[in-house]
Amino acid sequence: MTVAEVLDRLAAGTMTLMEAEADFRRRAWPRQQPRASLAQAYQGDIGAAPDPDSWDAVNADSRLTTEAYQRLAAARKSAIL
């Protein structure tokens, strides 16, 4: 299941925030690129949809509450550390 699919299920109420957090903790997240690399990667891609299986999908999802975003971010952080 992609990150976007987890977010869709969370928004639809078919997945709890606790289940989404558990998914994010188990997920193998790629290390973030330095900002300069990110800017270069997105140059010319303005308006492009985010990768549905990346943290960018979370950042682009306006359905998340502040609390949900913070809890998912903490779950992701624990997976990376």
Contacts in CASP RR format, 6 or more apart in sequence:
PFRMAT RR
TARGET T0000
AUTHOR 0000-0000-0000
METHOD contacts of the structure
MODEL  1
MTVAEVLDRLAAGTMTLMEAEADFRRRAWPRQQPRASLAQAYQGDIGAAP
DPDSWDAVNADSRLTTEAYQRLAAARKSAIL
1 9 0 8 1.000
1 23 0 8 1.000
2 52 0 8 1.000
2 53 0 8 1.000
2 57 0 8 1.000
3 27 0 8 1.000
3 52 0 8 1.000
3 53 0 8 1.000
3 54 0 8 1.000
3 55 0 8 1.000
3 57 0 8 1.000
3 58 0 8 1.000
4 52 0 8 1.000
4 53 0 8 1.000
4 57 0 8 1.000
4 61 0 8 1.000
5 52 0 8 1.000
6 15 0 8 1.000
6 20 0 8 1.000
6 23 0 8 1.000
6 24 0 8 1.000
7 20 0 8 1.000
7 57 0 8 1.000
7 58 0 8 1.000
7 61 0 8 1.000
7 63 0 8 1.000
7 64 0 8 1.000
9 15 0 8 1.000
9 20 0 8 1.000
10 16 0 8 1.000
10 17 0 8 1.000
10 20 0 8 1.000
10 63 0 8 1.000
10 64 0 8 1.000
10 68 0 8 1.000
11 61 0 8 1.000
11 63 0 8 1.000
17 68 0 8 1.000
17 71 0 8 1.000
17 72 0 8 1.000
20 68 0 8 1.000
20 72 0 8 1.000
20 75 0 8 1.000
21 71 0 8 1.000
21 72 0 8 1.000
21 74 0 8 1.000
21 75 0 8 1.000
22 75 0 8 1.000
24 72 0 8 1.000
24 75 0 8 1.000
24 76 0 8 1.000
24 79 0 8 1.000
25 75 0 8 1.000
25 76 0 8 1.000
25 78 0 8 1.000
25 79 0 8 1.000
26 79 0 8 1.000
27 76 0 8 1.000
27 79 0 8 1.000
28 79 0 8 1.000
29 55 0 8 1.000
29 76 0 8 1.000
29 79 0 8 1.000
29 80 0 8 1.000
30 54 0 8 1.000
31 80 0 8 1.000
32 38 0 8 1.000
32 55 0 8 1.000
33 41 0 8 1.000
42 48 0 8 1.000
49 60 0 8 1.000
50 56 0 8 1.000
50 57 0 8 1.000
50 59 0 8 1.000
50 60 0 8 1.000
51 57 0 8 1.000
55 76 0 8 1.000
58 64 0 8 1.000
58 69 0 8 1.000
58 72 0 8 1.000
58 73 0 8 1.000
58 76 0 8 1.000
64 72 0 8 1.000
END
